[in-house]
Structures are given as C-alpha cells and as structure tokens.
C-alpha cells in the first residue's frame, strides 16, 4: 500500500508517514529512490510499535459501515 493509504488507515497525514520513513523509524519497502510502499506486515509492525510506545491505546471495536466511518473521520479532523 502507498504512504497515502497508510495515512488514511492510521488517521494521520501523508507527510507524517513519509517523515517516519525518511527518519528510518517505520518499516517499509523501497523500490527505488522515490517509490515507498508498505506491506500488511509493515503496517501491523507500525501499529505494534505505537502500542508498545504508549502512543496508542486499545479502543473497543465498534462496527459501522464505510459511510459512517468516513463521516466520523471527517468530523474528528474538523474538531481536532
């Protein structure tokens, strides 16, 4: 997946994702000087790293459809 896709999944900016890559903090796949991609295993490791560092705390699972999830994300970006 692309840095943009990772950013959407994690609810952060694409710039933040790229900064972590360039700092060598996050695992990723590099195909050439400019092309960075993430495997599902990379994303799982990034999430695990965040839990271990305390920057993420587990939240109860809430089931919602895609539209509700998008609305919730957009609302959180307006208020946050």
N, C-alpha and C positions, 0 to 999 in steps of 0.2 A: 504494500500500500504506500501511497505517496505521503510526504510530510503534511500536506493539506488534509488528507483523510485521517491521519493520526491526530492532528489538531482538532478536527471535528469530534472524533471519538473521545478525546480526553477533555474537550471543552476549553481548550486553550488556543492561543494564536499560533498561526503557522510560523511566525517569526520565533516564538519561544521554542518550538520544536527544532527549527534549524539551528538556533543558538546552542541547544543541548547537544546536537550532532557535532557542530563545529568545535565545541568545548571538549568533545570526546567523552561526554558523560553518559549518553544513551547508546545502546547497541543499535546497529543499523547495517544495511547493505549498501555498499558504494560500487556503482557500475563504471563510473568514470569520474572525472573531476567535478562534474556538476550534478550527476544523477544519484540521488539518495532514495532508497526505498526501505520499507520495514516489513519483516515477516510477522506472522501472528505470534511467533515465539519472541521476537524482539518486543512487540507491544506487551505481551504478558510479562516479560522481564522488567520493562519500564514501570508497569503498574506495581509489580512486586517491590521494586526499588523504592517507589513512592510510599508504599505501606511501611516498609522497613524504616524509612527515614522519618516517618510520622507526618509527612505532608498530606497523606490521605488517611481517612478513617473509614472503616466499613460502614456502609449505609444499608438499611433494609431494602430488599428488592421490591420494586413497585412495577406492576405490569401496566403498560399503556400502549396505545397504538402510536404509530410513527408521527402522525399529525400532532398528537398531544405532547409527545416528546420534543418535537421541534418548537411548539409554542412555549413550552416550559424553558427550553434553552434560550429562545429569543427574549423571553421575559427576564430571565436571570441576567442576561447581558445588558438589558436596559437599566436594571436596578443595581447591578454590581459593577 
